Amino acid sequence: MKQRRPKTEGKRKSPAAAALKRAGANLINIVRKRTLNRATTDQGASTTPPLIAKWPLPPSATLGSAVRAKGIEREVRASLPWPLRKHLKAETGRIAIQMPAGEADEFKAASATITKTLEGIEHLPVLPREAEDILTIRTRERHKWLKDGRLRSIGTRTVKMRGRSKAGNRCSQATALSGAGA
């Protein structure tokens, strides 16, 4: 059977003592992190900075939509080889790629591919979700607009969704922008 410690009555720690204990614990964690960092650099790990490249993402391409920016990121990511896709990131107003310094050749090839993909990105068709976000309308309203002719479809595209395929209408940028005022 476990023996219980007797409760110490009347011996409460002051708030200052508790704060000092927390500060000491934080200091210990900082020292541990520094020693770990020194250990990794002493073992011969590369301390060279990573390779970083950034491309501006013009407002004419995103049309002020975060959903559209994510779609552009997916489009650019699809053009890259599979192992390099994880290094690409879409930020607000730009697309960036960051890779370790040891992969300079792959970095150059990926940079060239991204530059080529971003050349005609403004002319990429607007997907239904993107049109809804740009025009701030709901799916039901978008369907009504397509039926009324206020929003023009430029065709359908079959999208694979976890084994199921779904056909969806695509809209042109011109009708998405002009539909907002109608």
Contact map, one row per residue, 1 for C-alpha under 8 A:
11100000000000000000000000000000000000000000000000000000000000000000000000000000000000000000000000000000000000000000000000000000000000000000000000000000000000000000000000000000000000
11110000000000000000000000000000000000000000000000000000000000000000000000000000000000000000000000000000000000000000000000000000000000000000000000000000000000000000000000000000000000
11111000000000000000000000000000000000000000000000000000000000000000000000000000000000000000000000000000000000000000000000000000000000000000000000000000000000000000000000000000000000
01111100000000000000000000000000000000000000000000000000000000000000000000000000000000000000000000000000000000000000000000000000000000000000000000000000000000000000000000000000000000
00111110000000000000000000000000000000000000000000000000000000000000000000000000000000000000000000000000000000000000000000000000000000000000000000000000000000000000000000000000000000
00011111000000000000000000000000000000000000000000000000000000000000000000000000000000000000000000000000000000000000000000000000000000000000000000000000000000000000000000000000000000
00001111100000000000000000000000000000000000000000000000000000000000000000000000000000000000000000000000000000000000000000000000000000000000000000000000000000000000000000000000000000
00000111111000000000000000000000000000000000000000000000000000000000000000000000000000000000000000000000000000000000000000000000000000000000000000000000000000000000000000000000000000
00000011111100000000000000000000000000000000000000000000000000000000000000000000000000000000000000000000000000000000000000000000000000000000000000000000000000000000000000000000000000
00000001111100000000000000000000000000000000000000000000000000000000000000000000000000000000000000000000000000000000000000000000000000000000000000000000000000000000000000000000000000
00000001111110000000000000000000000000000000000000000000000000000000000000000000000000000000000000000000000000000000000000000000000000000000000000000000000000000000000000000000000000
00000000111111000000000000000000000000000000000000000000000000000000000000000000000000000000000000000000000000000000000000000000000000000000000000000000000000000000000000000000000000
00000000001111101100000000000000000000000000000000000000000000000000000000000000000000000000000000000000000000000000000000000000000000000000000000000000000000000000000000000000000000
00000000000111111100000000000000000000000000000000000000000000000000000000000000000000000000000000000000000000000000000000000000000000000000000000000000000000000000000000000000000000
00000000000011111110000000000000000000000000000000000000000000000000000000000000000000000000000000000000000000000000000000000000000000000000000000000000000000000000000000000000000000
00000000000001111111000000000000000000000000000000000000000000000000000000000000000000000000000000000000000000000000000000000000000000000000000000000000000000000000000000000000000000
00000000000011111111100000000000000000000000000000000000000000000000000000000000000000000000000000000000000000000000000000000000000000000000000000000000000000000000000000000000000000
00000000000011111111110000000000000000000000000000000000000000000000000000000000000000000000000000000000000000000000000000000000000000000000000000000000000000000000000000000000000000
00000000000000111111111000000000000000000000000000000000000000000000000000000000000000000000000000000000000000000000000000000000000000000000000000000000000000000000000000000000000000
00000000000000011111111100000000000000000000000000000000000000000000000000000000000000000000000000000000000000000000000000000000000000000000000000000000000000000000000000000000000000
00000000000000001111111110000000000000000000000000000000000000000000000000000000000000000000000000000000000000000000000000000000000000000000000000000000000000000000000000000000000000
00000000000000000111111111000000000000000000000000000000000000000000000000000000000000000000000000000000000000000000000000000000000000000000000000000000000000000000000000000000000000
00000000000000000011111111100000000000000000000000000000000000000000000000000000000000000000000000000000000000000000000000000000000000000000000000000000000000000000000000000000000000
00000000000000000001111111110000000000000000000000000000000000000000000000000000000000000000000000000000000000000000000000000000000000000000000000000000000000000000000000000000000000
00000000000000000000111111111000000000000000000000000000000000000000000000000000000000000000000000000000000000000000000000000000000000000000000000000000000000000000000000000000000000
00000000000000000000011111111100000000000000000000000000000000000000000000000000000000000000000000000000000000000000000000000000000000000000000000000000000000000000000000000000000000
00000000000000000000001111111110000000000000000000000000000000000000000000000000000000000000000000000000000000000000000000000000000000000000000000000000000000000000000000000000000000
00000000000000000000000111111111000000000000000000000000000000000000000000000000000000000000000000000000000000000000000000000000000000000000000000000000000000000000000000000000000000
00000000000000000000000011111111100000000000000000000000000000000000000000000000000000000000000000000000000000000000000000000000000000000000000000000000000000000000000000000000000000
00000000000000000000000001111111110000000000000000000000000000000000000000000000000000000000000000000000000000000000000000000000000000000000000000000000000000000000000000000000000000
00000000000000000000000000111111111000000000000000000000000000000000000000000000000000000000000000000000000000000000000000000000000000000000000000000000000000000000000000000000000000
00000000000000000000000000011111111100000000000000000000000000000000000000000000000000000000000000000000000000000000000000000000000000000000000000000000000000000000000000000000000000
00000000000000000000000000001111111110000000000000000000000000000000000000000000000000000000000000000000000000000000000000000000000000000000000000000000000000000000000000000000000000
00000000000000000000000000000111111111000000000000000000000000000000000000000000000000000000000000000000000000000000000000000000000000000000000000000000000000000000000000000000000000
00000000000000000000000000000011111111100000000000000000000000000000000000000000000000000000000000000000000000000000000000000000000000000000000000000000000000000000000000000000000000
00000000000000000000000000000001111111110000000000000000000000000000000000000000000000000000000000000000000000000000000000000000000000000000000000000000000000000000000000000000000000
00000000000000000000000000000000111111111000000000000000000000000000000000000000000000000000000000000000000000000000000000000000000000000000000000000000000000000000000000000000000000
00000000000000000000000000000000011111111100000000000000000000000000000000000000000000000000000000000000000000000000000000000000000000000000000000000000000000000000000000000000000000
00000000000000000000000000000000001111111110000000000000000000000000000000000000000000000000000000000000000000000000000000000000000000000000000000000000000000000000000000000000000000
00000000000000000000000000000000000111111111100000000000000000000000000000000000000000000000000000000000000000000000000000000000000000000000000000000000000000000000000000000000000000
00000000000000000000000000000000000011111111111000000000000000000000000000000000000000000000000000000000000000000000000000000000000000000000000000000000000000000000000000000000000000
00000000000000000000000000000000000001111111100000000000000000000000000000000000000000000000000000000000000000000000000000000000000000000000000000000000000000000000000000000000000000
00000000000000000000000000000000000000111111100000000000000000000000000000000000000000000000000000000000000000000000000000000000000000000000000000000000000000000000000000000000000000
00000000000000000000000000000000000000011111110000000000000000000000000000000000000000000000000000000000000000000000000000000000000000000000000000000000000000000000000000000000000000
00000000000000000000000000000000000000011111111000000000000000000000000000000000000000000000000000000000000000000000000000000000000000000000000000000000000000000000000000000000000000
00000000000000000000000000000000000000001001111100000000000000000000000000000000000000000000000000000000000000000000000000000000000000000000000000000000000000000000000000000000000000
00000000000000000000000000000000000000001000111110000000000000000000000000000000000000000000000000000000000000000000000000000000000000000000000000000000000000000000000000000000000000
00000000000000000000000000000000000000000000011111000000000000000000000000000000000000000000000000001000000000000000000000000000000000000000000000000000000000000000000000000000000000
00000000000000000000000000000000000000000000001111100000000000000000000000000000000000000000000000011000000000000000000000000000000000000000000000000000000000000000000000000000000000
00000000000000000000000000000000000000000000000111110000000000000000000000000000000000000000000001111000000000000000000000000000000000000000000000000000000000000000000000000000000000
00000000000000000000000000000000000000000000000011111000000000000000000000000000000000000000000001111001001000000000000000000000000000000000000000000000000000000000000000000000000000
00000000000000000000000000000000000000000000000001111100000000000000000000000000000000000000000111100000000000000000000000000000000000000000000000000000000000000000000000000000000000
00000000000000000000000000000000000000000000000000111110000000000000000000000000000000000000000111000000000000100000000000000000000000000000000000000000000000000000000000000000000000
00000000000000000000000000000000000000000000000000011111000000000000000000000000000000000000011110000000000000000000000000000000000000000000000000000000000000000000000000000000000000
00000000000000000000000000000000000000000000000000001111100000000000000000000000000000000000011100000000000000000010000000000000000000000000000000000000000000000000000000000000000000
00000000000000000000000000000000000000000000000000000111110000000000000000000000000000000000111000000000000000000000000000000000000000000000000000000000000000000000000000000000000000
00000000000000000000000000000000000000000000000000000011111011000000000000000000000000000000111000000000000000000000000000000000000000000000000000000000000000000000000000000000000000
00000000000000000000000000000000000000000000000000000001111111000000000000000000000000000000110000000000000000000000000000000000000000000000000000000000000000000000000000000000000000
00000000000000000000000000000000000000000000000000000000111111110000000000000000000000000000100000000000000000000000000000000000000000000000000000000000000000000000000000000000000000
00000000000000000000000000000000000000000000000000000000011111100000000000000000000000000000000000000000000000000000000001000000000000000000000000000000000000000000000000000000000000
00000000000000000000000000000000000000000000000000000000111111100000000000000000000000000000000000000000000000000000000011100000000000000000000000000000000000000000000000000000000000
00000000000000000000000000000000000000000000000000000000111111111101100100000000000000000000000000000000000000000000000001000000000000000000000000000000000000000000000000000000000000
00000000000000000000000000000000000000000000000000000000001111111001000000000000000000000000000000000000000000000000000000000000000001000000000000000000000000000000000000000000000000
00000000000000000000000000000000000000000000000000000000001001111101000000000000000000000000000000000000000000000000000000000000000001000000000000000000000000000000000000000000000000
00000000000000000000000000000000000000000000000000000000000001111111100000000000000000000000000000000000000000000000000000000000010011000000000000000000000000000000000000000000000000
00000000000000000000000000000000000000000000000000000000000001011111110000000000000000000000000000000000000000000000000000000000000000000000000000000000000000000000000000000000000000
00000000000000000000000000000000000000000000000000000000000000001111111000000000000000000000000000000000000000000000000000000000110010000000000000000000000000000000000000000000000000
00000000000000000000000000000000000000000000000000000000000001111111111100000000000000000000000000000000000000000000000000000100010000000000000000000000000000000000000000000000000000
00000000000000000000000000000000000000000000000000000000000001001111111110000000000000000100000000000000000000000000000000000000000000000000000000000000000000000000000000000000000000
00000000000000000000000000000000000000000000000000000000000000000111111111000000000000000100000000000000000000000000000000000000000000000000000000000000000000000000000000000000000000
00000000000000000000000000000000000000000000000000000000000000000011111111100000000000000000000000000000000000000000000000000000000000000000000000000000000000000000000000000000000000
00000000000000000000000000000000000000000000000000000000000001000001111111110000000000000000000000000000000000000000000010000000000000000000000000000000000000000000000000000000000000
00000000000000000000000000000000000000000000000000000000000000000000111111111000000000001100001000000000000000000000000000000000000000000000000000000000000000000000000000000000000000
00000000000000000000000000000000000000000000000000000000000000000000011111111100000000000000000000000000000000000000000000000000000000000000000000000000000000000000000000000000000000
00000000000000000000000000000000000000000000000000000000000000000000001111111110000000000000000000000000000000000000000000000000000000000000000000000000000000000000000000000000000000
00000000000000000000000000000000000000000000000000000000000000000000000111111111000000000000000000000000000000000100110000000000000000000000000000000000000000000000000000000000000000
00000000000000000000000000000000000000000000000000000000000000000000000011111111000010010000000000000000000000000000000000000000000000000000000000000000000000000000000000000000000000
00000000000000000000000000000000000000000000000000000000000000000000000001111111100010000000000000000000000000000000000000000000000000000000000000000000000000000000000000000000000000
00000000000000000000000000000000000000000000000000000000000000000000000000111111100000000000000000000000000000001100100000000000000000000000000000000000000000000000000000000000000000
00000000000000000000000000000000000000000000000000000000000000000000000000011111110110000000000000000000000001001100000000000000000000000000000000000000000000000000000000000000000000
00000000000000000000000000000000000000000000000000000000000000000000000000000111111110000000000000000000000000000000000000000000000000000000000000000000000000000000000000000000000000
00000000000000000000000000000000000000000000000000000000000000000000000000000001111110000000000000000000000000000000000000000000000000000000000000000000000000000000000000000000000000
00000000000000000000000000000000000000000000000000000000000000000000000000000000111111000000000000000000000000000000000000000000000000000000000000000000000000000000000000000000000000
00000000000000000000000000000000000000000000000000000000000000000000000000000001111111110000000000000000000001000000000000000000000000000000000000000000000000000000000000000000000000
00000000000000000000000000000000000000000000000000000000000000000000000000001101111111110000000000000000000000000000000000000000000000000000000000000000000000000000000000000000000000
00000000000000000000000000000000000000000000000000000000000000000000000000000000001111111000000000000000000000000000000000000000000000000000000000000000000000000000000000000000000000
00000000000000000000000000000000000000000000000000000000000000000000000000000000000111111000000011100000000000000000000000000000000000000000000000000000000000000000000000000000000000
00000000000000000000000000000000000000000000000000000000000000000000000000001000000111111100001111000000000000000000000000000000000000000000000000000000000000000000000000000000000000
00000000000000000000000000000000000000000000000000000000000000000000000010000000000001111110001110000000000000000000000000000000000000000000000000000000000000000000000000000000000000
00000000000000000000000000000000000000000000000000000000000000000000110010000000000000011111111100000000000000000000000000000000000000000000000000000000000000000000000000000000000000
00000000000000000000000000000000000000000000000000000000000000000000000000000000000000001111111100000000000000000000000000000000000000000000000000000000000000000000000000000000000000
00000000000000000000000000000000000000000000000000000000000000000000000000000000000000000111110000000000000000000000000000000000000000000000000000000000000000000000000000000000000000
00000000000000000000000000000000000000000000000000000001111000000000000000000000000000000111111000000000000000000000000000000000000000000000000000000000000000000000000000000000000000
00000000000000000000000000000000000000000000000000000111110000000000000000000000000000000111111100000000000000000000000000000000000000000000000000000000000000000000000000000000000000
00000000000000000000000000000000000000000000000000000111100000000000000010000000000000011110111110000000000000000000000000000000000000000000000000000000000000000000000000000000000000
00000000000000000000000000000000000000000000000000011110000000000000000000000000000000011110011111000000000000000000000000000000000000000000000000000000000000000000000000000000000000
00000000000000000000000000000000000000000000000000011100000000000000000000000000000000111000001111100000000000000000000000000000000000000000000000000000000000000000000000000000000000
00000000000000000000000000000000000000000000000001111000000000000000000000000000000000110000000111110000000000000000000000000000000000000000000000000000000000000000000000000000000000
00000000000000000000000000000000000000000000000001110000000000000000000000000000000000100000000011111010001000000000000000000000000000000000000000000000000000000000000000000000000000
00000000000000000000000000000000000000000000000011100000000000000000000000000000000000000000000001111111000000000000000000000000000000000000000000000000000000000000000000000000000000
00000000000000000000000000000000000000000000000111100000000000000000000000000000000000000000000000111111000000000000000000000000000000000000000000000000000000000000000000000000000000
00000000000000000000000000000000000000000000000000000000000000000000000000000000000000000000000000011111000000000000000000000000000000000000000000000000000000000000000000000000000000
00000000000000000000000000000000000000000000000000000000000000000000000000000000000000000000000000111111111000000000000000000000000000000000000000000000000000000000000000000000000000
00000000000000000000000000000000000000000000000000100000000000000000000000000000000000000000000000011111111100000000000000000000000000000000000000000000000000000000000000000000000000
00000000000000000000000000000000000000000000000000000000000000000000000000000000000000000000000000000011111110000000000000000000000000000000000000000000000000000000000000000000000000
00000000000000000000000000000000000000000000000000000000000000000000000000000000000000000000000000000011111111000000000000000000000000000000000000000000000000000000000000000000000000
00000000000000000000000000000000000000000000000000100000000000000000000000000000000000000000000000100011111111100000000000000000000000000000000000000000000000000000000000000000000000
00000000000000000000000000000000000000000000000000000000000000000000000000000000000000000000000000000001111111110000000000000000000000000000000000000000000000000000000000000000000000
00000000000000000000000000000000000000000000000000000000000000000000000000000000000000000000000000000000111111111000000000000000000000000000000000000000000000000000000000000000000000
00000000000000000000000000000000000000000000000000000000000000000000000000000001000100000000000000000000011111111100000000000000000000000000000000000000000000000000000000000000000000
00000000000000000000000000000000000000000000000000001000000000000000000000000000000000000000000000000000001111111110000000000000000000000000000000000000000000000000000000000000000000
00000000000000000000000000000000000000000000000000000000000000000000000000000000000000000000000000000000000111111111000000000000000000000000000000000000000000000000000000000000000000
00000000000000000000000000000000000000000000000000000000000000000000000000000011000000000000000000000000000011111111100000000000000000000000000000000000000000000000000000000000000000
00000000000000000000000000000000000000000000000000000000000000000000000000010011000000000000000000000000000001111111110000000000000000000000000000000000000000000000000000000000000000
00000000000000000000000000000000000000000000000000000010000000000000000000000000000000000000000000000000000000111111111000000000000000000000000000000000000000000000000000000000000000
00000000000000000000000000000000000000000000000000000000000000000000000000000000000000000000000000000000000000011111111000000000000000000000000000000000000000000000000000000000000000
00000000000000000000000000000000000000000000000000000000000000000000000000010010000000000000000000000000000000001111111110000000000000000000000000000000000000000000000000000000000000
00000000000000000000000000000000000000000000000000000000000000000000000000010000000000000000000000000000000000000111111110000000000000000000000000000000000000000000000000000000000000
00000000000000000000000000000000000000000000000000000000000000000000000000000000000000000000000000000000000000000011111110000000000000000000000000000000000000000000000000000000000000
00000000000000000000000000000000000000000000000000000000000000000000000000000000000000000000000000000000000000000000111111110000000000000000000000000000000000000000000000000000000000
00000000000000000000000000000000000000000000000000000000000010000000000100000000000000000000000000000000000000000000111111110000000000000000000000000000000000000000000000000000000000
00000000000000000000000000000000000000000000000000000000000111000000000000000000000000000000000000000000000000000000000111110000000000000000000000000000000000000000000000000000000000
00000000000000000000000000000000000000000000000000000000000010000000000000000000000000000000000000000000000000000000000111111000000000000000000000000000000000000000000000001000000000
00000000000000000000000000000000000000000000000000000000000000000000000000000000000000000000000000000000000000000000000111111100000000000000000000000000000000000000000000000000000000
00000000000000000000000000000000000000000000000000000000000000000000000000000000000000000000000000000000000000000000000000111110000000000000000000000000000000000000000001111000000000
00000000000000000000000000000000000000000000000000000000000000000001000000000000000000000000000000000000000000000000000000011111011000000000000000000000000000000000000001111001000000
00000000000000000000000000000000000000000000000000000000000000000000000000000000000000000000000000000000000000000000000000001111111000000000000000000000000000000000000011100000000000
00000000000000000000000000000000000000000000000000000000000000000000000000000000000000000000000000000000000000000000000000000111111100000000000000000000000000000000000111100000000000
00000000000000000000000000000000000000000000000000000000000000000010000000000000000000000000000000000000000000000000000000000011111110000010000000000000000000000000000000000000000000
00000000000000000000000000000000000000000000000000000000000000001011000000000000000000000000000000000000000000000000000000000111111111000000000000000000000000000000000000000000000000
00000000000000000000000000000000000000000000000000000000000000000000000000000000000000000000000000000000000000000000000000000111111111110000000000000000000000000000000000100001000000
00000000000000000000000000000000000000000000000000000000000000000000000000000000000000000000000000000000000000000000000000000001111111111110010000000000000000000000000000000000000000
00000000000000000000000000000000000000000000000000000000000000001010000000000000000000000000000000000000000000000000000000000000111111111000000000000000000000000000000000000000000000
00000000000000000000000000000000000000000000000000000000000000111000000000000000000000000000000000000000000000000000000000000000011111110000000000000000000000000000000000000001000000
00000000000000000000000000000000000000000000000000000000000000000000000000000000000000000000000000000000000000000000000000000000001111111000000000000000000000000000000000000001101100
00000000000000000000000000000000000000000000000000000000000000000000000000000000000000000000000000000000000000000000000000000000001111111100000000000000000000000000000000000000000000
00000000000000000000000000000000000000000000000000000000000000000000000000000000000000000000000000000000000000000000000000000000000110111110110000000000000000000000000000000000000000
00000000000000000000000000000000000000000000000000000000000000000000000000000000000000000000000000000000000000000000000000000000000100011111110000000000000000000000000000000000000000
00000000000000000000000000000000000000000000000000000000000000000000000000000000000000000000000000000000000000000000000000000000100100001111111000000000000000000000000000000000000000
00000000000000000000000000000000000000000000000000000000000000000000000000000000000000000000000000000000000000000000000000000000000000000111111100000000000000000000000000000000000000
00000000000000000000000000000000000000000000000000000000000000000000000000000000000000000000000000000000000000000000000000000000000000001111111110000000000000000000000000000000000000
00000000000000000000000000000000000000000000000000000000000000000000000000000000000000000000000000000000000000000000000000000000000100001111111111000010000000000000000000000000000000
00000000000000000000000000000000000000000000000000000000000000000000000000000000000000000000000000000000000000000000000000000000000000000011111111100000000000000000000000000000000000
00000000000000000000000000000000000000000000000000000000000000000000000000000000000000000000000000000000000000000000000000000000000000000001111111110000000000000000000000000000000000
00000000000000000000000000000000000000000000000000000000000000000000000000000000000000000000000000000000000000000000000000000000000000000000111111111110000000000000000000000000000000
00000000000000000000000000000000000000000000000000000000000000000000000000000000000000000000000000000000000000000000000000000000000000000000011111111111100000000000000000000000000000
00000000000000000000000000000000000000000000000000000000000000000000000000000000000000000000000000000000000000000000000000000000000000000000001111111100000000000000000000000000000000
00000000000000000000000000000000000000000000000000000000000000000000000000000000000000000000000000000000000000000000000000000000000000000000000111111110000000000000000000000000000000
00000000000000000000000000000000000000000000000000000000000000000000000000000000000000000000000000000000000000000000000000000000000000000000000011111111000000000000000000000000000000
00000000000000000000000000000000000000000000000000000000000000000000000000000000000000000000000000000000000000000000000000000000000000000000000011111111000000000000000000000010001001
00000000000000000000000000000000000000000000000000000000000000000000000000000000000000000000000000000000000000000000000000000000000000000000010011011111100000000000000000100011001000
00000000000000000000000000000000000000000000000000000000000000000000000000000000000000000000000000000000000000000000000000000000000000000000000001001111110000000000000000110011000000
00000000000000000000000000000000000000000000000000000000000000000000000000000000000000000000000000000000000000000000000000000000000000000000000001000011111100000000000011110000000000
00000000000000000000000000000000000000000000000000000000000000000000000000000000000000000000000000000000000000000000000000000000000000000000000000000001111100000000000011110000000000
00000000000000000000000000000000000000000000000000000000000000000000000000000000000000000000000000000000000000000000000000000000000000000000000000000000111110000000000011100000000000
00000000000000000000000000000000000000000000000000000000000000000000000000000000000000000000000000000000000000000000000000000000000000000000000000000000111111000000001111000000000000
00000000000000000000000000000000000000000000000000000000000000000000000000000000000000000000000000000000000000000000000000000000000000000000000000000000001111100000001111000000000000
00000000000000000000000000000000000000000000000000000000000000000000000000000000000000000000000000000000000000000000000000000000000000000000000000000000000111110000111100000000000000
00000000000000000000000000000000000000000000000000000000000000000000000000000000000000000000000000000000000000000000000000000000000000000000000000000000000011111000111100000000000000
00000000000000000000000000000000000000000000000000000000000000000000000000000000000000000000000000000000000000000000000000000000000000000000000000000000000001111111110000000000000000
00000000000000000000000000000000000000000000000000000000000000000000000000000000000000000000000000000000000000000000000000000000000000000000000000000000000000111111110000000000000000
00000000000000000000000000000000000000000000000000000000000000000000000000000000000000000000000000000000000000000000000000000000000000000000000000000000000000011111100000000000000000
00000000000000000000000000000000000000000000000000000000000000000000000000000000000000000000000000000000000000000000000000000000000000000000000000000000000000011111100000000000000000
00000000000000000000000000000000000000000000000000000000000000000000000000000000000000000000000000000000000000000000000000000000000000000000000000000000000000011111110000000000000000
00000000000000000000000000000000000000000000000000000000000000000000000000000000000000000000000000000000000000000000000000000000000000000000000000000000000001111111111000000000000000
00000000000000000000000000000000000000000000000000000000000000000000000000000000000000000000000000000000000000000000000000000000000000000000000000000000000001111001111100000000000000
00000000000000000000000000000000000000000000000000000000000000000000000000000000000000000000000000000000000000000000000000000000000000000000000000000000000111100000111110000000000000
00000000000000000000000000000000000000000000000000000000000000000000000000000000000000000000000000000000000000000000000000000001000000000000000000000000000111100000011111000000000000
00000000000000000000000000000000000000000000000000000000000000000000000000000000000000000000000000000000000000000000000000000011000000000000000000000000111110000000001111100000000000
00000000000000000000000000000000000000000000000000000000000000000000000000000000000000000000000000000000000000000000000000001111000000000000000000000000111110000000000111110000000000
00000000000000000000000000000000000000000000000000000000000000000000000000000000000000000000000000000000000000000000000000001111001000000000000000000011111000000000000011111011000000
00000000000000000000000000000000000000000000000000000000000000000000000000000000000000000000000000000000000000000000000000001100000000000000000000000001110000000000000001111111000000
00000000000000000000000000000000000000000000000000000000000000000000000000000000000000000000000000000000000000000000000000101100000000000000000000000000000000000000000000111111100000
00000000000000000000000000000000000000000000000000000000000000000000000000000000000000000000000000000000000000000000000000000000000000000000000000000000000000000000000000011111110000
00000000000000000000000000000000000000000000000000000000000000000000000000000000000000000000000000000000000000000000000000000000000000000000000000000111000000000000000000111111111000
00000000000000000000000000000000000000000000000000000000000000000000000000000000000000000000000000000000000000000000000000000100001001100000000000000011000000000000000000111111111100
00000000000000000000000000000000000000000000000000000000000000000000000000000000000000000000000000000000000000000000000000000000000000100000000000000000000000000000000000001111111110
00000000000000000000000000000000000000000000000000000000000000000000000000000000000000000000000000000000000000000000000000000000000000000000000000000000000000000000000000000111111111
00000000000000000000000000000000000000000000000000000000000000000000000000000000000000000000000000000000000000000000000000000000000000100000000000000110000000000000000000000011111111
00000000000000000000000000000000000000000000000000000000000000000000000000000000000000000000000000000000000000000000000000000000000000100000000000000000000000000000000000000001111111
00000000000000000000000000000000000000000000000000000000000000000000000000000000000000000000000000000000000000000000000000000000000000000000000000000000000000000000000000000000111111
00000000000000000000000000000000000000000000000000000000000000000000000000000000000000000000000000000000000000000000000000000000000000000000000000000100000000000000000000000000011111
